[in-house]
Amino acid sequence: MKATELTISYNDIISDSRRHQPDTMTIREQACRILPKKATVAIGMRRTGKSYFFHQHMNDLIKTGRDPDSILFVNFEDDRLMGMNAKNLRELIEQYFLQFPQFRVDGCVFMFDEIQVVEAWQQVVRSILDQEKAQVFLTGSSAKLLSTEIATNLRGRSIAIEIFPFSFSEFLSHKGITHKNSSHPAAEMRSRLQHELRNYLAQGGFPEVINLDNIAAREVLQGYVDTLILRDVVERHKVTALVPLRQMLLQILSNPSALLSINKLHGDMHSRGIAVSKDTLYAMAGHLEDAYLFQATSIHSTSERVRQTNPRKIYPIDTGLAMAYMRASQRDIGKLLETATFMALRRFCKHIDYYRTQDGYEVDFIIQSHDFEDILIQACAQMDTADTRERELRALQSAMKEKKQKIGFVVTLELEEKIKCPEGLILVIPAWKFFLEPQHWLSEH
């Protein structure tokens, strides 16, 4: 579409930006990282709050004295901007500087929401970074602005920030529950936090659904997934095998924390008369992971062959999404707790594996970070029976011995204790406490 065919003038776009007042919102705890001459890019699944994350930064800038006119915010999914291309975008920027020439010298901020809508936007963003005194912030549908694609398109000129659904701390803040300094809460607050932890596991952390009833929340979350499938998988990757795609999606969302074997899934579909190749299933899993529908852990090994030949454990990006697709008979609070524990770790650490000992016992997580040595973590809702307690602790102790680690962790729903063992110390921590400060717990010990 040519510039003259746009249904809105550049002056209208700029005026809308000047009138735009960021909404009052729940403050996200993630920092907005900024590096000179690099675009800051928010990536993540749809509806996790990428745009609001930058609204929050916009608010912070204005509060610290930045002239609101020095910030140009444009949402390219506005129907009036349909068909905008690189030429249009350049003209918009030039019109902005024509109105506010002082910001070409003093500096400005460009916030481009859903930038992937603009054809050949990468060229324009690169030229802004090279030629203008401007900070650039970008958001887009997750599969359109993956960090790998950004790295290619902007040639190392960007820094990616992953935006996930609310953490437990943000969930509490969104509900107006004060929770700071809650390591040793009074009895009433402790009960409240335990109660809200169960709500968090059931509802998840997508901002829009937290205060909805169960039926409405399920419909909204399933709508998110339908949009993701259509825009980020079917349209983008030209996927036509919709029945196998739906079957894989149900397998992932209704079985959180399960091992996903493509070979087994292929055999199951074949037995039910669903024709699809293994290569297609591998590609579909990649598309869904790229769109941030799920995250995965591989078996812990220094051998890449071992990592590739063993199935990965799959975690939906949010427990609410899992609940929206699980039948009542499938709902297992232990699986939800393990998924939420994974996400609590994933927010600050990308290198998470599961660990299998030489004698065949399994530990849910082993994390590796620049800040920590290898840390072993189990997630277990209850350890109220002798068999469960023995099974969970035996696996952890075996892994601690093999990895020569003197401390291990068990995240539970409510139990809290310290267990001394020949291998060292096992800390059993209630999830409401661990989720509020996971890095504190891991770094302190």
Secondary structure, DSSP 8 states (H G I E B T S, - for coil): --GGG-SS-HHHHHHHHHH----------S-----TT-EEEEE-STTSSHHHHHHHHHHHHHHTT--GGGEEEEETTSGGGTT-BHHHHHHHHHHHHHH-THHHHH-EEEEEETGGGSBTHHHHHHHHHHHSSEEEEEE--TTTS-HHHHHHHTTT-EEEEE--S--HHHHHHHTT---TT-SS--HHHHHHHHHHHHHHHHH-S-GGGTTS-HHHHHHHHHHHHHHHIIIIIIIHHT---HHHHHHHHHHHHHSTTEEE-HHHHHHHHHHTT----HHHHHHHHHHHHHTTSEEEEEE--S-HHHHHHS-EEEEES-HHHHHHH--GGG--HHHHHHHHHHHHHHTT-SEEEEEE-TTS-EEEEEEE-SSSS-EEEEE-S---SHHHHHHHHHHHHHHHHHHT-SEEEEEESS--EEEEETTEEEEEEEHHHHHHSHHHHHHH-
